[in-house]
Amino acid sequence: MSEAPEASAPETLEVSETFTRAQELDAADELAPLREKFVLDDVVYLDGNSLGALPACVPERVQDVVRTQWGSLRIRSWDESGWWTAPERIGDRIAPLVGAAPGQMVVGDSTSVNLFKALVAAVRMAAQGGHDGGAGEVRDEILVDATTFPTDGYIAESAARMTGCTLRPVAPAEVPDALSGRTAAVLFNHVDYRTGRLHDLPGLTAAAHAAGALAIWDLCHSAGALPVGLDEHGVDLAVGCTYKYLNGGPGSPAFLYVRRELQDRFDSPLPGWNSHAQPFGMRPDYEAASGALRGRVGTPDILSMLALEAALEVWDDVPVDAVRAKSLALTDFFLECVAAYVPAGAVECLTPLAHAERGSQVALRCRDAGDVMKRLIAGGVVGDYRPPDVLRFGFTPLYVGFADAERAARILGETLS
């Protein structure tokens, strides 16, 4: 169960008016009751874009998995407790949150491992004729977001070496002009992890397809925060973590999406017994399973996977569109409060103001940002810091309210005064 952040008494008329407005917005918030489904205290927790809060139902479920499924049933749990089918079952649970029909997603491994599978498989499919399987030119180039999360760049560079491709870092806005008949695949980040900028998934996917290339999207900072529309926009492959806005817990397994039309061409660079057509046949030759199961590799990490499955229950009957609407309202309100409370010139907003270009975080450039964040945390506001000078505040609409946003901005203003 959660506790609402303690409301301190406003000291000025301006603060009082903003404080009152926050209370009114919370009272009208249809998602506000969801906060009770999380284990929270009186800290304003704005770091859900790094690690989501603990759903209250998870500890009891994990205890049952350990004591009963592992402790009593033991090996029988692979069948009787559904361990064997967990990767695709939980994938189907996540699928509607990112706009995908069932049967196209598996859960397991890390985001980095899944990205490696997706990139190499994309190049292999491109060699067979691009995203639509038609005949085409030799495709020996991978484009990658030049501002990508570092690991994505490392994986892309390794995949390029292994497949004999040239890797070209390109700013997302410049991708349409950089595409050519030689482009095999393009790796995009849906939301920039530093600034919170939301990139144009429909437009960039269409541009990649027009050039005959496959589009791969990293959804780590958008899954569970905003509508994605994987099926609607024809995304080829996608990966994402589950420990941020999906609240799956530290190191919870990632997901891999393979568009249905590509599944019979998906040639994983990491074939394992779990993705074999006859996993218990123990044959020396490899025959890929059908469908998204080709994305599996080895034995699933059951403890963290079933903790994730329990955590996803907080999404029952929660429309992603409502989450997005609250996310935008929260970040708008936070920025208004920052403008009201923080001394002029003390911070610079790096997050786009336009809703169409904003994820669910606010990034502020600030002098001595590392020290400022330490002081904020000591004052009961938890965000995070990215060198050299960026304060990041993640807004998870399932448990963050408008009073949280007001209090965070007010304490930031006091810290910088």
BELTA-V563105 format. One record per residue. N is the residue number from 1. RES is the residue in one small letter. PSI is psi in radians with two decimals (none if undefined). D_LAST is the distance of its C-alpha to the last C-alpha in Angstrom with 1 decimal. Layout:
N,RES,PSI,D_LAST / N,RES,PSI,D_LAST
//
This chain:
1,m,2.59,34.8 / 2,s,2.84,31.1 / 3,e,2.36,28.8 / 4,a,2.49,26.4 / 5,p,2.40,22.8 / 6,e,2.22,22.2 / 7,a,1.96,20.8 / 8,s,2.68,18.3 / 9,a,2.22,18.7 / 10,p,2.63,16.4 / 11,e,-0.26,15.1 / 12,t,2.83,15.2 / 13,l,-0.76,18.1 / 14,e,-0.79,16.2 / 15,v,-0.72,15.0 / 16,s,-0.75,18.5 / 17,e,-0.74,20.3 / 18,t,-0.68,18.6 / 19,f,-0.79,19.2 / 20,t,-0.70,22.8 / 21,r,-0.69,23.3 / 22,a,-0.74,22.4 / 23,q,-0.70,24.9 / 24,e,-0.71,27.5 / 25,l,-0.70,27.1 / 26,d,-0.67,27.6 / 27,a,-0.51,30.6 / 28,a,-0.01,32.2 / 29,d,2.02,31.6 / 30,e,-0.33,35.0 / 31,l,-0.10,33.6 / 32,a,-0.65,31.6 / 33,p,-0.33,34.6 / 34,l,-0.38,34.5 / 35,r,-0.57,31.5 / 36,e,-0.21,34.1 / 37,k,0.08,35.9 / 38,f,2.69,33.2 / 39,v,1.84,32.4 / 40,l,2.90,28.7 / 41,d,-2.69,26.7 / 42,d,0.16,23.6 / 43,v,2.49,21.3 / 44,v,1.90,20.0 / 45,y,1.81,22.1 / 46,l,0.69,21.2 / 47,d,0.45,23.3 / 48,g,-0.21,26.6 / 49,n,-0.02,26.9 / 50,s,-0.81,27.6 / 51,l,2.03,29.3 / 52,g,2.77,30.1 / 53,a,2.82,30.2 / 54,l,2.08,33.5 / 55,p,2.42,35.9 / 56,a,-0.38,37.4 / 57,c,-0.20,41.0 / 58,v,-0.82,40.7 / 59,p,-0.78,41.3 / 60,e,-0.68,44.6 / 61,r,-0.74,45.8 / 62,v,-0.67,45.2 / 63,q,-0.69,47.0 / 64,d,-0.72,49.9 / 65,v,-0.75,50.0 / 66,v,-0.88,50.1 / 67,r,-0.75,52.4 / 68,t,-1.01,54.7 / 69,q,-0.79,54.7 / 70,w,-0.80,54.5 / 71,g,-0.70,55.7 / 72,s,-0.90,58.7 / 73,l,-0.52,59.6 / 74,r,-2.20,58.7 / 75,i,-0.42,60.3 / 76,r,-0.37,61.4 / 77,s,-0.36,57.9 / 78,w,-0.61,58.1 / 79,d,-0.93,60.4 / 80,e,-0.52,60.1 / 81,s,0.05,56.3 / 82,g,0.38,55.8 / 83,w,-0.70,54.2 / 84,w,-0.62,56.2 / 85,t,0.09,55.0 / 86,a,-0.74,51.4 / 87,p,-0.78,50.1 / 88,e,-0.55,51.6 / 89,r,-0.78,51.1 / 90,i,-0.55,47.4 / 91,g,-0.74,47.3 / 92,d,-0.45,48.9 / 93,r,-0.61,46.3 / 94,i,-0.54,43.4 / 95,a,-0.87,45.4 / 96,p,-0.37,44.8 / 97,l,-0.30,41.0 / 98,v,0.29,41.3 / 99,g,0.76,44.2 / 100,a,2.49,47.1 / 101,a,2.83,50.5 / 102,p,2.79,51.8 / 103,g,0.25,53.6 / 104,q,0.11,51.3 / 105,m,2.44,48.7 / 106,v,2.64,48.9 / 107,v,2.37,46.3 / 108,g,2.75,46.4 / 109,d,-3.06,45.2 / 110,s,2.94,41.8 / 111,t,-0.73,40.2 / 112,s,-0.77,41.1 / 113,v,-0.76,44.7 / 114,n,-0.61,45.1 / 115,l,-0.69,43.7 / 116,f,-0.80,46.3 / 117,k,-0.83,49.0 / 118,a,-0.77,47.9 / 119,l,-0.86,47.7 / 120,v,-0.74,51.0 / 121,a,-0.64,52.7 / 122,a,-0.76,51.4 / 123,v,-0.71,52.9 / 124,r,-0.70,56.2 / 125,m,-0.62,56.3 / 126,a,-0.59,55.6 / 127,a,-0.33,58.6 / 128,q,0.03,60.7 / 129,g,0.51,59.8 / 130,g,-2.91,56.1 / 131,h,-0.44,54.3 / 132,d,0.06,57.4 / 133,g,0.07,60.0 / 134,g,2.87,61.8 / 135,a,2.56,63.3 / 136,g,-2.95,61.1 / 137,e,2.99,60.3 / 138,v,2.27,59.3 / 139,r,1.90,55.6 / 140,d,0.60,54.1 / 141,e,2.41,50.5 / 142,i,2.28,47.3 / 143,l,2.42,44.2 / 144,v,2.49,40.8 / 145,d,2.12,37.3 / 146,a,-0.33,35.9 / 147,t,0.35,32.4 / 148,t,2.81,33.8 / 149,f,2.36,32.7 / 150,p,-0.78,34.2 / 151,t,-0.67,36.9 / 152,d,-0.70,38.2 / 153,g,-0.72,38.7 / 154,y,-0.79,40.4 / 155,i,-0.75,42.7 / 156,a,-0.70,43.6 / 157,e,-0.72,44.5 / 158,s,-0.76,46.7 / 159,a,-0.65,48.3 / 160,a,-0.76,49.0 / 161,r,-0.76,50.8 / 162,m,-0.51,52.8 / 163,t,0.04,54.0 / 164,g,0.42,54.6 / 165,c,2.78,52.0 / 166,t,2.36,49.7 / 167,l,2.23,46.0 / 168,r,1.93,44.0 / 169,p,2.27,40.2 / 170,v,2.43,39.4 / 171,a,2.45,36.4 / 172,p,-0.71,37.0 / 173,a,-0.38,37.3 / 174,e,-0.05,39.9 / 175,v,-0.82,42.1 / 176,p,-0.67,44.5 / 177,d,-0.36,45.5 / 178,a,-0.31,45.7 / 179,l,2.59,48.1 / 180,s,3.13,51.7 / 181,g,-0.17,55.0 / 182,r,-0.14,54.1 / 183,t,2.12,51.0 / 184,a,-0.81,51.7 / 185,a,2.71,48.3 / 186,v,2.26,44.7 / 187,l,2.07,41.9 / 188,f,2.68,38.9 / 189,n,2.24,35.6 / 190,h,-0.74,35.1 / 191,v,2.26,31.3 / 192,d,2.19,29.4 / 193,y,-0.43,27.8 / 194,r,-0.89,24.9 / 195,t,-0.31,24.0 / 196,g,0.19,25.6 / 197,r,2.28,28.0 / 198,l,2.16,31.2 / 199,h,2.79,34.3 / 200,d,1.51,37.5 / 201,l,-0.84,39.8 / 202,p,-0.81,42.6 / 203,g,-0.75,42.7 / 204,l,-0.60,42.4 / 205,t,-0.77,44.9 / 206,a,-0.67,47.3 / 207,a,-0.75,46.9 / 208,a,-0.76,47.7 / 209,h,-0.64,50.7 / 210,a,-0.48,52.0 / 211,a,0.00,52.2 / 212,g,0.17,53.9 / 213,a,2.84,51.1 / 214,l,2.50,49.7 / 215,a,2.19,46.1 / 216,i,2.26,44.2 / 217,w,2.35,40.8 / 218,d,2.03,38.2 / 219,l,0.33,36.8 / 220,c,-0.63,34.5 / 221,h,0.27,31.4 / 222,s,-0.52,33.3 / 223,a,2.09,36.0 / 224,g,-0.04,35.0 / 225,a,-0.45,32.2 / 226,l,2.79,34.2 / 227,p,2.46,37.8 / 228,v,-0.84,39.4 / 229,g,0.83,43.0 / 230,l,-0.88,44.7 / 231,d,-0.79,48.2 / 232,e,-0.66,47.6 / 233,h,0.13,46.4 / 234,g,0.48,49.0 / 235,v,2.42,46.6 / 236,d,-0.91,48.9 / 237,l,2.55,47.0 / 238,a,2.64,43.6 / 239,v,2.84,41.8 / 240,g,2.74,38.8 / 241,c,2.94,37.2 / 242,t,0.08,37.2 / 243,y,0.03,34.5 / 244,k,-1.83,31.5 / 245,y,-0.23,31.9 / 246,l,-0.12,35.4 / 247,n,0.64,34.2 / 248,g,-0.18,37.3 / 249,g,2.78,35.8 / 250,p,2.17,35.0 / 251,g,0.27,37.5 / 252,s,2.62,39.3 / 253,p,2.62,42.0 / 254,a,3.08,41.4 / 255,f,2.71,43.5 / 256,l,2.17,45.8 / 257,y,2.27,47.0 / 258,v,2.01,50.3 / 259,r,2.39,51.5 / 260,r,-0.73,54.8 / 261,e,-0.28,56.7 / 262,l,-0.12,55.7 / 263,q,-0.61,56.5 / 264,d,-0.13,60.0 / 265,r,-0.14,58.9 / 266,f,1.95,55.9 / 267,d,1.64,56.9 / 268,s,2.40,54.5 / 269,p,-0.09,54.2 / 270,l,1.18,53.8 / 271,p,2.33,56.9 / 272,g,3.02,57.2 / 273,w,-0.45,59.5 / 274,n,-0.31,57.2 / 275,s,0.15,57.5 / 276,h,2.56,61.3 / 277,a,-0.53,63.6 / 278,q,1.34,65.5 / 279,p,-0.51,62.9 / 280,f,0.14,65.4 / 281,g,-0.37,68.2 / 282,m,0.71,67.0 / 283,r,2.57,68.6 / 284,p,-0.42,68.2 / 285,d,2.58,67.6 / 286,y,2.29,64.5 / 287,e,2.03,64.7 / 288,a,2.48,61.4 / 289,a,2.92,60.9 / 290,s,2.73,60.7 / 291,g,-2.79,57.5 / 292,a,-0.26,53.9 / 293,l,-0.33,55.3 / 294,r,-0.32,55.7 / 295,g,-0.15,52.0 / 296,r,2.80,52.6 / 297,v,-1.44,53.3 / 298,g,-2.87,53.8 / 299,t,2.24,53.6 / 300,p,2.61,50.6 / 301,d,1.52,47.9 / 302,i,-0.75,48.9 / 303,l,-0.89,46.4 / 304,s,-0.52,43.3 / 305,m,-0.73,45.1 / 306,l,-0.43,46.1 / 307,a,-0.71,42.7 / 308,l,-0.76,41.5 / 309,e,-0.72,44.3 / 310,a,-0.75,43.3 / 311,a,-0.58,39.6 / 312,l,-0.21,40.9 / 313,e,-0.40,42.3 / 314,v,-0.27,39.0 / 315,w,-0.05,39.8 / 316,d,2.15,43.0 / 317,d,0.37,43.2 / 318,v,1.98,39.7 / 319,p,2.33,39.9 / 320,v,-0.57,37.8 / 321,d,-0.65,37.4 / 322,a,-0.64,35.7 / 323,v,-0.75,33.3 / 324,r,-0.76,32.5 / 325,a,-0.74,32.0 / 326,k,-0.66,29.5 / 327,s,-0.81,27.7 / 328,l,-0.70,27.3 / 329,a,-0.72,26.2 / 330,l,-0.84,23.6 / 331,t,-0.62,22.1 / 332,d,-0.83,22.3 / 333,f,-0.71,20.6 / 334,f,-0.77,17.8 / 335,l,-0.63,17.2 / 336,e,-0.73,17.3 / 337,c,-0.68,14.7 / 338,v,-0.78,12.4 / 339,a,-0.58,13.2 / 340,a,-0.62,12.6 / 341,y,-0.53,9.3 / 342,v,2.34,7.4 / 343,p,2.45,6.5 / 344,a,2.32,10.0 / 345,g,-0.08,11.2 / 346,a,-0.50,8.7 / 347,v,2.75,11.6 / 348,e,2.22,15.3 / 349,c,2.16,17.6 / 350,l,-0.25,20.7 / 351,t,2.31,22.5 / 352,p,2.49,25.0 / 353,l,-0.51,24.4 / 354,a,2.27,28.2 / 355,h,-0.64,29.5 / 356,a,-0.20,32.5 / 357,e,0.25,30.3 / 358,r,2.32,27.8 / 359,g,-2.38,28.4 / 360,s,0.58,26.5 / 361,q,2.81,23.3 / 362,v,2.21,20.2 / 363,a,2.20,19.2 / 364,l,2.24,15.9 / 365,r,2.35,15.8 / 366,c,2.44,12.8 / 367,r,2.43,12.7 / 368,d,0.75,13.5 / 369,a,-0.66,14.1 / 370,g,-0.78,16.4 / 371,d,-0.68,14.1 / 372,v,-0.75,11.3 / 373,m,-0.66,14.3 / 374,k,-0.71,15.5 / 375,r,-0.63,12.5 / 376,l,-0.80,12.8 / 377,i,-0.73,16.4 / 378,a,-0.47,16.1 / 379,g,0.09,14.2 / 380,g,0.29,17.1 / 381,v,1.98,16.3 / 382,v,1.94,18.8 / 383,g,-2.66,18.7 / 384,d,3.05,19.8 / 385,y,2.37,19.2 / 386,r,2.17,21.7 / 387,p,2.60,22.0 / 388,p,-0.29,21.0 / 389,d,0.54,17.7 / 390,v,2.20,18.0 / 391,l,2.24,16.4 / 392,r,2.36,19.2 / 393,f,1.97,19.3 / 394,g,2.31,22.9 / 395,f,1.88,24.1 / 396,t,1.83,27.4 / 397,p,-0.34,28.8 / 398,l,-0.47,31.3 / 399,y,-0.03,28.8 / 400,v,2.35,25.3 / 401,g,3.12,24.7 / 402,f,-0.54,22.6 / 403,a,-0.60,21.0 / 404,d,-0.81,19.9 / 405,a,-0.75,18.3 / 406,e,-0.78,16.5 / 407,r,-0.71,15.3 / 408,a,-0.79,14.2 / 409,a,-0.67,12.2 / 410,r,-0.74,10.6 / 411,i,-0.61,9.8 / 412,l,-0.76,8.6 / 413,g,-0.73,6.1 / 414,e,-0.63,5.2 / 415,t,-0.62,5.7 / 416,l,-0.04,3.8 / 417,s,none,0.0
//
